[in-house]
Amino acid sequence: MSGSVAERLASVRERVAAACARAGRPVESVTLVAVSKLKPADLIREAYAAGQRDFGENYAQELRDKAAELEGLEGLRWHAIGALQTNKVKYVARAAGAFHALDRLEVARELSKRREGAPPLPVYVEVNVGGEATKSGLAPDALGVFLDEVRALPGLQAVGLMALPPPTEEEARARADFQALRELARVHGLPGLSMGTTHDFEWAIEEGATVVRVGTAIFGERALKSP
């Protein structure tokens, strides 16, 4: 992938703005999260210098380490976007400004406990809209009870839903999944929709995404994580 981080970031922003225009939405209605997992801090600094402030990390310990290394960058906001084990909740509770993959009550309770005395942590509940057996996320019919439990916990603020639908080149299929998540959010009174990645974020914006999580189009392909 050619171009600098700043050039690729500018291109993604132009695509976000164009998708917003097609949907009749202000560009400010969409938060672009630059997914920096497995990328060095120097590339995050490049994106930051180009005006990017929201960054996403999948792995709790990597988030912890990068947050410490880059703590001097004023206004940088970390989004924890990957599945979370209870023994690593402490890293997200300390460093993240939002958590996008909440789908287990024990994680919610631990996050709540560790946010005591801090502002509520915005959380997006992950939904398995594609019904994939290998994917995490709640079944749509389990969402209501789960949200009631989360909303009763101090230290958390349920702000929206998140999904990572099955990857597809079929626009109609992708849009159907995004529409399903949008309808679930409407039914449950949630304003936020964290959906859309490098290959489909424009469709997601046109279907109502308020947060898109874009990594490869900004930082390039990633190396595989070591075992």
Secondary structure, DSSP 8 states (H G I E B T S, - for coil): --S-HHHHHHHHHHHHHHHHHHHT--GGG-EEEEE-TT--HHHHHHHHHTT--EEEESSHHHHHHHHHHTTTSTT-EEEE-S---GGGHHHHHHH-SEEEEE--HHHHHHHHHHTTTS--EEEEEEB-TT--TTS-SB-GGGHHHHHHHHHTSTTEEEEEEE------S-HHHHHHHHHHHHHHHHHTT--EEE---TTTHHHHHHTT-SEEEE-HHHH--------
